[in-house]
Amino acid sequence: MPRSLNLTRHCLGLDTRIECVVLPLAGNSGLWTLICAAGMSGNQPSAIKSQGPFHGPFVAEGVLAGIAESLLDMGYGECSEVPIWRLHIQAELRRLNGERGRHLGDYQFQPET
């Protein structure tokens, strides 16, 4: 299963697009995430969603395969065009990594008490 997917659908004169990518989270912890951006072709994405973290890339790829199957059943088709929302997806990955970094150190250490 590939780690990225680009799909489009033409409906009522509009082209909708979905780009999904499986990416590793920071920290060499073996955790991966699936990030999807969706919207109208030629515009900024109207939605960016992430799922995970998953333990390993194969788990995330399995989720991506399930999403792809569902979208293909809904009339989406594979798109051979170059991904256009990679920067948005990278920004979401940075946001997720930043949140994880803050939560890893959210504790108080008071050895005297």
N, C-alpha and C positions, 0 to 999 in steps of 0.2 A: 504494500500500500504506500502510495506517495505521501510525503509530509506536507503537501500543499494542494490546493484545489481551487480552480476558478470556474464558476458556473454563471450562465446568463439565461434569461428567459424573456422572450418578446411577448407582451400581452397588452392588448388595447392600445397599440401604438407606442408603448413605452418599453425600454429595455432595462430590466433589473439585473443586478450583478451581485454575486456573493463570492468573496475570497476568504479562504480558510487556510491557516498555517499551524502546524504542530511545531512548537519551539521549546528548547530547554529553559528552565528557570535558572537564575543566577545561583551561585554557591556550590556548584558541583555536588548537589545533593541527590541527583538522579530523578528530580521532579521535572515534569514536563507540563505544558499547558496547550490548549487549543484555543486560538483566537480567530474569530470570524468578523469580517466587515461586510456590511450589506447596504445597498442603496441603488440609486439610478446611475446607469452607465454615464460617464462623462461628468459626473458631479462628485462632491465630497460624500463619503459614506454617511448614511443617516443613522446607522446603528453599528456599534462595535461591542461584541460580547466575547467573554472568555469562559472556558470550562476547565476545571481541574483545581488543584494540581493532580497529576496522574503519576504513578510510580513506574516510570520508564516510557520510552517513546512508543512502544508497541501498544500499550493500553490506549494512549491518546490517538494513535492511528486507527485503532478499532472504533473509537467513538467517531472519528472523522469519517470512516467508511459507512457507519450507520447514518450519519447526517447526509452524506452524499447520496446514499440509496434513497432516502426519503425525499430529498430535493429532486432527484431524477424522476421519481414517481410523480412529483408535482409539476413536471414539465420543464424543469431546468435542463440545460445541456452544457456539456463541457465547452469551455472557451479556450481557444488557443492564443488569445491576445496576451500581451505582457501584463502582469499584475500592476494595477494602478494605485493601490492603497497600502503598499508596503510600509510607507512612512507612518501611516495611522496605526498599523498593526505593531510596528516597532515602538511607537509611543505608548501603546497599551501594555506591551511587554515591560517597558521601563517603569510604568506605573505599578504593575503587579510586583515587579522585583523590589521597588521602593517600599511598598506596603509590607512585603514579607520581611524586609530588613528591619523595619520599625518594630514589627511584632516579635521578631526573634529576641530582641533585647528588652521587651516590656516586662521588667520585673524589678523589684527592689532588693538590694542585697545589704542586709544589716546584720553582720555577724555578732555585734555587741548585744543585741536584744534577745 
